[in-house]
Amino acid sequence: MSVVIRLMRAGAKKRPFYRVVAADSRRQRDGRFLEILGHYHPLSRPYELKLHKDKVEKWLSRGAQPSEQAASLLRSLGISGAPAVAVAVEGEAAPKPAAKKKAAGARPARRVPRKPSERKVRAKATRATKKKKLAAKA
């Protein structure tokens, strides 16, 4: 199980409020989490960010990876262990992103188009005859 430190959205519509949580990377953004590490309120001026530093460092020492936004917030508080964003040096090739794999069980594109059901064929013919009658009256 890989653990990530990420923001979990809370609050009302157009009034965001985020909890900083440690969660399984396979879980949904607002789904089940392992522990609440703090909160972040971006609308207050200046923004409000409160974290339990000891809990964050505990999860980082266990190998948790912060998301980009969480890493940025951790750096703003001076918490070490948040990985810096990799910057390509001039003259070196930037690392290529991993190729996307096809989902398991994905079907290839259909070569022969589907045959419409008889009910749909009759409905289409009915609409066409009604259209012709209206055009003839006009």
Buried (B, 14 or more C-beta within 10 A) or exposed (E): EEBBBBBBEEEEEEEBBBBBBBBBEEBEEEEEBBBEBBBBBBEEEEEEBEBEEEBBBBBBEEEBBBBEEBBEBBBEEEBEBBEEEEEEEEEEEEEEEEEEEEEEEEEEEEEEEEEEEEEEEEEEEEEEEEEEEEEEEE
